[in-house]
């Protein structure tokens, strides 16, 4: 039983060490020019693949690939967590 507990603690320590080097972002996309209203969508992003004025392509923390396009351009805010 002690070996199993030791392995669990070692695994937790390893994951906490890895979290020091992995950055996550909070992405808020607004489909109009006002932030904080009902049309805003918030994502927790693991990695951005492409960031342009009218196009965003990224991977969420859950592993989902998301692609967002806007004809007039996108209103988005990126915050590092």
SULWO-V899886 format. One record per residue. N is the residue number from 0. RES is the residue in three letters. PHI is phi in whole degrees, 0 to 359 (* if undefined). OMEGA is omega as a letter, one per 40 degrees, with the letter a starting at -180 (none if undefined). Layout:
N_RES_PHI_OMEGA / N_RES_PHI_OMEGA
//
This chain:
0_UNK_*_a / 1_UNK_293_i / 2_UNK_295_i / 3_UNK_294_i / 4_UNK_296_i / 5_UNK_298_i / 6_UNK_295_i / 7_UNK_296_i / 8_UNK_295_i / 9_UNK_296_i / 10_UNK_295_i / 11_UNK_297_i / 12_UNK_296_i / 13_UNK_297_a / 14_UNK_293_i / 15_UNK_293_i / 16_UNK_295_i / 17_UNK_294_i / 18_UNK_296_i / 19_UNK_293_a / 20_UNK_253_a / 21_UNK_258_a / 22_UNK_255_i / 23_UNK_241_a / 24_UNK_233_i / 25_UNK_255_a / 26_UNK_250_i / 27_UNK_248_i / 28_UNK_251_i / 29_UNK_247_a / 30_UNK_271_i / 31_UNK_229_a / 32_UNK_270_a / 33_UNK_248_i / 34_UNK_275_i / 35_UNK_98_i / 36_UNK_263_a / 37_UNK_289_a / 38_UNK_272_a / 39_UNK_288_i / 40_UNK_236_a / 41_UNK_245_i / 42_UNK_236_i / 43_UNK_255_a / 44_UNK_258_i / 45_UNK_269_a / 46_UNK_208_i / 47_UNK_266_i / 48_UNK_264_a / 49_UNK_210_i / 50_UNK_233_i / 51_UNK_226_a / 52_UNK_298_a / 53_UNK_248_a / 54_UNK_208_i / 55_UNK_231_i / 56_UNK_222_a / 57_UNK_207_i / 58_UNK_244_i / 59_UNK_277_i / 60_UNK_296_i / 61_UNK_285_i / 62_UNK_97_a / 63_UNK_275_i / 64_UNK_271_a / 65_UNK_236_i / 66_UNK_232_a / 67_UNK_236_i / 68_UNK_235_i / 69_UNK_219_a / 70_UNK_290_a / 71_UNK_268_a / 72_UNK_112_a / 73_UNK_253_i / 74_UNK_254_a / 75_UNK_220_i / 76_UNK_229_a / 77_UNK_245_i / 78_UNK_235_i / 79_UNK_277_a / 80_UNK_265_none
//
